[in-house]
Amino acid sequence: MSIKNSSRLTQMAAHSFSRRSLLKGAAATGAIAASGVFSISQSLASSGEVNVFAWGDYIKDNISDAFEKKTGIKINLSTFGSNEELQSKLKASGGKGFDLVFPSVDTRPEFDDGDLLAEIDESRVNVDQIEPAVWRSSLSLGAARRGKRHLVPFDWGTEGVTYDSSVHSFEPGELSYGHMWADGLDGKVAGRQKSLVMTLAIYLDSIGEVSSNRGMDIYKSEADMRRVMDGCLAFMAPHKKNIGAFWNNATEATSAFTDSGCTIGQTWDTTGIKLHNDVDKKWIYTAPKEGALGWMDTMAIPSGAENVEQSYELMNFLMTPEIGGMFANNTGYNSAAVGSSAHLSDESKEAFNIAYPAGAIENLWWWPMSTPWFSNVRQEYVEKMTAL
């Protein structure tokens, strides 16, 4: 697929992945529950184990305990904090050591060298438990290799802006990535370098300073990426003093606001939502007007997995409505399981509505599939940004 067509399909996927498609499964939950949503394949005896490598907050005790109680299968959990860590581990082991992993959909090409991920046997996946729009959209975003699916959608979320509402006040639809670079915010802004370079590109395009087709020129060619990134660095240089903390994982992102004195910054949705629910209601997370960065995480079976049957059992269990809702309440992320929204807590429903006002989901900027030059060039500019 050409880069041009990939970009076009990415935007088409974003439009099809709407609030309506995410919530429509709730109405069917009663019928699903009546038929036994926790039914587990009878082909597998209630015994064994499964070795899982997941993001640090994905598999909490309430989920692993429920799975073991239902199936007799024990989850041996290891955690990672970045896609790069997952890639490094699988590359070092040649795809061995784990039975189920959770890569972000756009990073799939990073696993192609060495054939680190196995092809998914769709006949063993309860596809009707997965939101149809998410299942379809995942293919153009990176879930397929050579026409064969290697990734199964698990959840989705965004990276937007969290701010202290006792310090900052914004009218509906006013909040912009540009507000993080305003004067008078020395040491008050938090952000992840690899995402800041992207949102700067999107913001500068929106105000006509650095043309980039809403950031998509970064994926057009290496020369275009460097042109756009050079423009971003030039803009950032006089504003670098605003940065009070860089973060690379959820713990560091939270600490930027609770310990480092930041009052506004770019964060994952779960960071802002957890700050609002667990720390202080003054913290607000929402999508800026240029569009929050949309990501989709998936489930994949490494090519060297030993407990494949158990992997499919866990995969299907995680996509039941109740467990999808449990996961969403645990993390603040959005499950891709049909009907999971019916099991959200009142706090989670409120946070969703604040984070995604009318039109926000349709305006998401989805991370496209990685190109051969993308990761290395982005890391080069991350280092330049850090050194400014």
C-alpha positions as CSV (number, residue, x, y, z in Angstrom):
1,M,0.0,0.0,0.0
2,S,1.4,3.4,-0.9
3,I,1.9,6.1,1.8
4,K,-0.7,8.2,0.2
5,N,-3.3,5.5,0.2
6,S,-2.4,4.6,3.8
7,S,-2.9,8.1,4.9
8,R,-6.3,8.3,3.2
9,L,-7.4,5.1,4.7
10,T,-6.3,6.2,8.1
11,Q,-8.5,9.3,7.9
12,M,-11.4,7.2,6.6
13,A,-11.0,4.9,9.6
14,A,-11.1,7.8,12.0
15,H,-14.4,9.0,10.6
16,S,-15.9,5.5,10.9
17,F,-14.7,5.1,14.5
18,S,-17.3,7.4,16.1
19,R,-18.9,7.7,19.5
20,R,-22.0,6.1,18.1
21,S,-20.2,3.0,16.9
22,L,-18.4,2.7,20.3
23,L,-21.6,2.9,22.4
24,K,-24.2,1.2,20.2
25,G,-23.3,-2.2,21.7
26,A,-24.7,-1.3,25.0
27,A,-28.2,-1.8,23.9
28,A,-27.4,-5.4,23.0
29,T,-25.8,-6.2,26.3
30,G,-28.9,-7.7,27.9
31,A,-29.2,-10.3,25.1
32,I,-25.5,-11.1,25.2
33,A,-25.6,-11.5,29.0
34,A,-28.6,-13.8,28.8
35,S,-26.7,-16.1,26.4
36,G,-23.7,-16.3,28.8
37,V,-21.0,-13.8,28.0
38,F,-18.4,-15.6,30.1
39,S,-18.7,-18.9,28.1
40,I,-15.2,-20.3,27.4
41,S,-14.4,-22.7,24.6
42,Q,-15.0,-26.3,25.6
43,S,-11.9,-27.4,23.6
44,L,-9.6,-26.3,26.5
45,A,-9.4,-28.1,29.8
46,S,-9.6,-25.9,32.9
47,S,-5.9,-25.9,33.6
48,G,-2.6,-24.5,32.4
49,E,-1.0,-21.1,32.3
50,V,-0.4,-18.2,29.9
51,N,2.6,-15.9,29.9
52,V,1.5,-12.3,29.3
53,F,3.6,-9.2,28.6
54,A,1.3,-6.1,28.9
55,W,1.3,-2.4,29.6
56,G,1.8,-1.8,33.3
57,D,-1.8,-1.0,34.1
58,Y,-3.7,-3.4,31.8
59,I,-4.1,-6.7,33.7
60,K,-5.1,-5.8,37.3
61,D,-5.7,-8.5,40.0
62,N,-9.5,-8.3,39.5
63,I,-9.1,-9.4,35.9
64,S,-6.5,-12.1,36.4
65,D,-8.4,-13.5,39.3
66,A,-11.7,-13.6,37.4
67,F,-9.9,-15.4,34.4
68,E,-8.3,-18.0,36.6
69,K,-11.6,-18.6,38.5
70,K,-13.5,-19.1,35.3
71,T,-10.9,-21.2,33.3
72,G,-8.4,-22.5,35.8
73,I,-5.7,-20.9,33.7
74,K,-3.1,-18.9,35.6
75,I,-1.8,-15.6,34.2
76,N,2.0,-15.1,34.6
77,L,2.2,-11.4,34.1
78,S,5.2,-9.2,33.1
79,T,4.8,-5.6,32.2
80,F,6.4,-3.0,29.9
81,G,6.2,0.8,29.8
82,S,6.7,1.5,26.0
83,N,6.3,-0.1,22.7
84,E,10.1,0.1,22.3
85,E,10.6,-2.0,25.4
86,L,8.2,-4.7,24.0
87,Q,9.9,-4.7,20.6
88,S,13.4,-5.0,22.2
89,K,12.3,-7.9,24.4
90,L,10.8,-9.9,21.5
91,K,13.7,-9.2,19.2
92,A,16.2,-10.4,21.8
93,S,14.2,-13.6,22.4
94,G,13.3,-14.2,18.7
95,G,9.6,-14.1,19.6
96,K,9.8,-16.5,22.5
97,G,9.0,-16.2,26.2
98,F,5.5,-14.8,26.0
99,D,2.1,-16.1,24.8
100,L,0.2,-12.8,24.6
101,V,1.5,-9.3,24.1
102,F,-0.2,-5.9,23.7
103,P,1.5,-3.7,21.0
104,S,0.1,-0.5,19.6
105,V,-1.5,-1.1,16.2
106,D,0.7,1.4,14.3
107,T,3.9,-0.3,15.5
108,R,3.3,-3.7,13.8
109,P,5.9,-3.1,11.1
110,E,8.6,-3.0,13.9
111,F,7.9,-6.7,14.5
112,D,8.1,-7.8,10.9
113,D,11.9,-8.3,10.9
114,G,12.3,-11.7,12.4
115,D,8.6,-12.6,12.0
116,L,8.1,-12.0,15.7
117,L,4.3,-12.1,15.6
118,A,2.1,-15.0,14.6
119,E,-0.8,-14.8,12.1
120,I,-4.1,-14.7,13.9
121,D,-6.5,-17.6,13.4
122,E,-9.7,-15.6,13.1
123,S,-11.8,-18.7,13.5
124,R,-10.6,-18.9,17.1
125,V,-11.4,-15.2,17.9
126,N,-15.0,-14.3,19.0
127,V,-15.1,-11.5,16.5
128,D,-18.7,-10.6,17.3
129,Q,-17.5,-9.5,20.8
130,I,-15.3,-6.7,19.2
131,E,-16.7,-3.4,18.1
132,P,-17.2,-3.8,14.3
133,A,-15.8,-0.3,13.5
134,V,-12.7,-1.0,15.6
135,W,-12.2,-4.4,14.0
136,R,-12.4,-2.9,10.5
137,S,-10.4,0.2,11.2
138,S,-7.5,-1.7,12.7
139,L,-6.6,-3.2,9.4
140,S,-5.7,0.1,7.7
141,L,-4.0,1.3,10.9
142,G,-1.5,-1.6,10.9
143,A,-3.1,-4.8,12.1
144,A,-2.5,-6.7,8.9
145,R,0.7,-7.8,7.2
146,R,0.6,-9.0,3.6
147,G,-3.2,-9.2,3.9
148,K,-3.1,-11.4,7.0
149,R,-4.2,-10.2,10.4
150,H,-1.6,-10.3,13.1
151,L,-3.2,-8.0,15.7
152,V,-6.6,-8.1,17.4
153,P,-8.0,-4.8,18.7
154,F,-8.1,-4.5,22.5
155,D,-8.6,-0.9,23.5
156,W,-8.2,2.6,22.4
157,G,-7.4,6.0,23.9
158,T,-6.1,9.4,23.2
159,E,-3.3,11.8,24.0
160,G,-4.7,15.3,24.5
161,V,-4.3,18.0,27.2
162,T,-4.7,17.9,31.0
163,Y,-4.9,21.1,32.9
164,D,-5.5,22.5,36.3
165,S,-8.9,24.2,36.0
166,S,-8.1,26.4,39.1
167,V,-5.3,28.0,37.1
168,H,-6.4,27.8,33.5
169,S,-9.9,28.5,32.1
170,F,-11.0,27.7,28.6
171,E,-14.3,28.2,26.8
172,P,-15.8,25.1,25.0
173,G,-13.8,24.4,21.9
174,E,-11.1,26.9,22.8
175,L,-8.4,24.7,24.2
176,S,-5.4,24.3,21.8
177,Y,-2.0,22.6,21.8
178,G,-0.8,26.2,21.3
179,H,-1.8,27.0,24.9
180,M,1.1,24.9,26.2
181,W,3.6,27.2,24.4
182,A,2.1,30.5,25.7
183,D,4.2,33.1,27.5
184,G,4.2,33.0,31.3
185,L,4.3,29.2,31.7
186,D,7.9,28.7,32.6
187,G,8.3,25.2,34.1
188,K,4.6,24.6,34.1
189,V,4.1,22.3,31.0
190,A,4.4,18.5,30.8
191,G,4.8,16.4,27.7
192,R,6.2,13.3,26.1
193,Q,8.9,14.3,23.5
194,K,7.9,11.8,20.8
195,S,4.3,13.1,20.9
196,L,5.1,16.8,21.3
197,V,6.9,16.9,18.0
198,M,3.7,15.5,16.4
199,T,1.2,17.9,18.0
200,L,3.5,20.8,17.3
201,A,3.4,19.8,13.6
202,I,-0.4,19.6,13.7
203,Y,-0.7,22.9,15.6
204,L,1.7,24.8,13.3
205,D,-0.1,23.5,10.3
206,S,-3.5,24.7,11.7
207,I,-2.2,28.2,12.1
208,G,-0.4,28.2,8.7
209,E,3.2,28.4,10.0
210,V,4.5,25.0,8.8
211,S,2.5,23.3,6.2
212,S,2.2,19.5,6.8
213,N,-1.3,18.4,5.7
214,R,-2.3,18.0,9.4
215,G,1.0,16.3,10.2
216,M,0.6,13.6,7.5
217,D,3.5,14.9,5.4
218,I,5.7,13.4,8.1
219,Y,4.7,10.0,6.7
220,K,5.1,11.1,3.1
221,S,8.9,10.9,2.8
222,E,11.9,11.3,5.0
223,A,12.7,14.7,3.4
224,D,9.2,15.9,4.2
225,M,9.5,14.7,7.7
226,R,12.7,16.5,8.3
227,R,11.2,19.7,6.8
228,V,8.3,19.6,9.2
229,M,10.4,18.6,12.2
230,D,12.9,21.4,11.5
231,G,10.0,23.8,11.6
232,C,8.8,22.4,14.9
233,L,12.2,22.7,16.5
234,A,12.6,26.3,15.3
235,F,9.2,27.2,16.9
236,M,10.0,25.3,20.1
237,A,13.4,26.8,20.8
238,P,12.3,30.1,22.4
239,H,9.5,28.3,24.3
240,K,11.5,25.3,25.6
241,K,11.6,27.0,29.0
242,N,7.9,26.2,29.4
243,I,8.7,22.5,29.9
244,G,8.7,21.5,33.5
245,A,8.8,17.8,33.0
246,F,9.2,15.3,30.2
247,W,7.5,11.9,30.7
248,N,7.7,8.5,29.1
249,N,5.2,6.4,31.1
250,A,2.0,6.8,33.1
251,T,3.8,7.1,36.5
252,E,6.1,9.9,35.2
253,A,3.1,11.7,33.6
254,T,1.2,11.7,36.8
255,S,4.2,12.8,38.8
256,A,4.7,15.8,36.4
257,F,1.5,17.3,37.8
258,T,1.5,16.0,41.4
259,D,5.2,16.5,42.2
260,S,6.8,18.7,39.5
261,G,4.4,21.7,39.6
262,C,3.1,21.4,36.1
263,T,-0.4,22.9,35.6
264,I,-1.0,22.0,31.9
265,G,0.4,19.5,29.5
266,Q,0.0,16.8,27.0
267,T,-1.0,13.5,28.5
268,W,-2.7,10.2,27.8
269,D,-6.4,10.3,28.6
270,T,-6.0,7.9,31.6
271,T,-3.5,10.3,33.3
272,G,-5.9,13.2,33.3
273,I,-8.9,11.1,34.1
274,K,-7.2,9.4,37.1
275,L,-5.9,12.8,38.3
276,H,-9.5,14.0,38.2
277,N,-11.1,11.0,39.8
278,D,-8.4,10.0,42.3
279,V,-6.4,13.2,43.2
280,D,-8.5,16.4,42.7
281,K,-11.5,17.4,40.6
282,K,-9.6,20.5,39.4
283,W,-7.7,18.3,36.9
284,I,-9.4,18.2,33.6
285,Y,-8.5,16.1,30.5
286,T,-10.0,16.9,27.2
287,A,-9.3,16.8,23.4
288,P,-7.9,20.1,22.0
289,K,-9.5,21.7,19.0
290,E,-6.8,20.5,16.6
291,G,-7.7,16.9,17.6
292,A,-6.4,14.5,20.2
293,L,-3.9,11.9,19.1
294,G,-5.8,8.6,18.8
295,W,-4.1,5.3,19.6
296,M,-5.3,1.7,19.4
297,D,-3.6,-1.1,21.4
298,T,-4.0,-4.7,20.3
299,M,-3.5,-8.3,21.4
300,A,-0.9,-10.4,19.5
301,I,0.5,-13.9,19.8
302,P,4.3,-14.0,19.5
303,S,5.6,-16.4,16.9
304,G,7.4,-18.4,19.7
305,A,4.4,-18.7,22.0
306,E,4.1,-22.1,23.7
307,N,0.5,-21.7,25.2
308,V,-1.4,-20.7,22.1
309,E,-4.8,-22.2,23.1
310,Q,-4.6,-20.4,26.4
311,S,-3.8,-17.2,24.6
312,Y,-7.0,-17.3,22.6
313,E,-8.9,-18.1,25.7
314,L,-7.6,-15.0,27.4
315,M,-8.1,-12.9,24.3
316,N,-11.8,-13.8,24.1
317,F,-12.3,-13.5,27.9
318,L,-10.9,-9.9,27.8
319,M,-13.4,-8.9,25.1
320,T,-16.5,-9.9,27.1
321,P,-18.7,-6.9,28.0
322,E,-18.2,-7.2,31.8
323,I,-14.4,-7.6,31.6
324,G,-14.2,-4.8,29.0
325,G,-16.1,-2.5,31.5
326,M,-13.9,-3.7,34.3
327,F,-10.8,-2.9,32.3
328,A,-12.1,0.6,31.4
329,N,-12.9,1.3,35.0
330,N,-9.5,0.1,36.1
331,T,-7.5,2.2,33.7
332,G,-9.6,5.0,32.2
333,Y,-9.0,3.6,28.7
334,N,-11.8,2.6,26.3
335,S,-12.4,-1.1,25.7
336,A,-13.0,-2.4,22.2
337,A,-15.5,-4.9,23.6
338,V,-19.1,-4.7,22.4
339,G,-21.3,-3.6,25.3
340,S,-18.5,-2.7,27.7
341,S,-19.9,0.9,28.0
342,A,-22.9,-0.5,29.9
343,H,-20.5,-1.6,32.6
344,L,-18.8,1.7,33.1
345,S,-18.9,3.4,36.5
346,D,-20.6,6.8,36.7
347,E,-17.2,8.4,37.1
348,S,-16.0,6.8,33.9
349,K,-19.0,7.9,32.0
350,E,-18.6,11.5,33.2
351,A,-14.9,11.5,32.3
352,F,-15.7,10.2,28.8
353,N,-18.1,13.0,28.2
354,I,-15.7,15.7,29.4
355,A,-12.8,14.2,27.4
356,Y,-14.8,13.9,24.2
357,P,-17.3,16.7,23.7
358,A,-19.4,16.7,20.5
359,G,-17.3,16.2,17.4
360,A,-14.1,15.3,19.3
361,I,-14.0,11.6,18.4
362,E,-14.7,12.3,14.7
363,N,-11.8,14.8,14.9
364,L,-9.2,12.4,16.3
365,W,-5.8,12.2,14.7
366,W,-4.9,8.5,14.5
367,W,-1.3,7.4,14.6
368,P,-0.7,6.0,11.1
369,M,1.3,2.8,10.5
370,S,5.1,3.4,10.9
371,T,7.1,4.0,7.8
372,P,10.7,2.7,7.3
373,W,12.2,6.1,8.3
374,F,9.8,7.2,10.9
375,S,11.1,5.8,14.2
376,N,14.8,6.7,13.6
377,V,14.1,10.2,12.4
378,R,11.6,10.9,15.2
379,Q,14.1,9.7,17.8
380,E,16.8,12.0,16.2
381,Y,14.4,15.0,16.7
382,V,13.4,13.9,20.2
383,E,17.1,14.1,21.1
384,K,17.4,17.5,19.5
385,M,14.3,18.7,21.3
386,T,15.6,17.5,24.7
387,A,19.0,19.2,24.1
388,L,17.5,22.7,23.1
